[in-house]
Amino acid sequence: MKKILLAILVMAPLSLLAQIKFAHFDMSQIVPNMKEYTTAQTELEAMQKQYEADLKLMQDELQKKYEDYQKEAANLLENVRARREQELNDLGQRYQQSLQDNQAALQKATQEKMGIISQKVMEAVKKIGEANAYVYVVDTSAGAITFVNTTLSTDITDQLKKELGIQ
């Protein structure tokens, strides 16, 4: 009788463990294939090109004014020379400020667009996780997980691709 009871006590936790399901996916195989990602990349590249063109115009203007100033500096009255130097300094500061503002705007736009994409993937992960009663679903591309035993965990990358409409 004790052996039967002992066998039941040993087997009960193992049978409970067998019911616990884990899953994993690889975000790096999903996001680059999403049409939203391609659209976001195109929009961000266009934004960056526009910023670069604007900065180039400012840089060209600054360069031209500096060259003009150098040619005329020796013949200018002191107050005119000081005013021109201040104009050059102000233009240089506006250029630097525009550079910083453009970088911040590009970074913010990138974070917003990637956040929307990431949220869409996480909603699909949640949907699949709940539908299949997974206890945990882990992104193996994140690097935070040192090891995932793929024989004891279900790879749902293909399910996610299907859920997100990725070919």
Residue pairs with C-beta under 8 A, 6 or more apart in sequence:
20 135
21 132
21 133
21 134
21 135
21 154
22 134
22 135
22 136
22 137
22 138
22 152
22 153
22 154
23 128
23 129
23 132
23 134
23 136
23 137
23 138
23 153
23 154
23 155
23 156
24 137
24 138
24 139
24 140
24 148
24 150
24 153
24 154
24 155
24 156
25 125
25 137
25 138
25 139
25 140
25 155
25 156
25 157
25 160
26 139
26 140
26 141
26 155
26 157
27 121
27 139
27 141
27 142
28 141
29 141
29 157
29 161
30 121
30 157
30 160
30 161
30 164
30 166
31 37
31 117
31 118
31 121
33 161
33 166
33 167
34 117
34 120
34 121
34 164
34 166
35 165
36 116
36 117
36 120
37 117
40 113
40 114
40 117
43 109
43 113
44 106
44 109
44 110
44 113
47 105
47 106
47 109
48 106
51 102
51 105
51 106
54 98
54 102
55 95
55 98
55 99
55 102
58 91
58 94
58 95
58 98
59 95
61 91
62 88
62 91
62 92
62 95
65 84
65 87
65 88
65 91
66 88
69 84
69 85
69 88
72 84
73 81
73 84
76 84
120 164
121 160
121 164
124 160
124 163
124 164
125 137
125 156
125 160
127 163
128 134
128 137
128 156
128 159
128 160
128 163
129 137
132 154
132 156
134 154
134 156
137 156
138 145
138 148
138 153
139 145
140 148
160 166
161 167
